[in-house]
C-alpha cells in the first residue's frame, strides 16, 4: 500500500535523512517512489543506506550486505 513520505527539498532531507545536494535527493526520491510501487517500505535507516550507496560512501557489495542484515534483523 502506498503511503507518502516526507521529502523536504528546502532542507535537503527525506524522512529526516540529510542529503548533500538537491540532485542526489531527487534521484533518491524518484528511486524510492518507484520501488514503493513494488512493495518497498521506506524507513530512515534504509534511506540513509541508499544515500550512502548513491553518494559512493559504500560499495555495491557493502550495500547488499547491509540490506541483507536489515531484512534478516
Buried (B, 14 or more C-beta within 10 A) or exposed (E): EEEEBEBEEEEBBBBEBEBEEEEBBBBBBEEBBEBBEEEBEBEBEBBBBBBBBBEEEBEEEEBEEBBEEEEEE
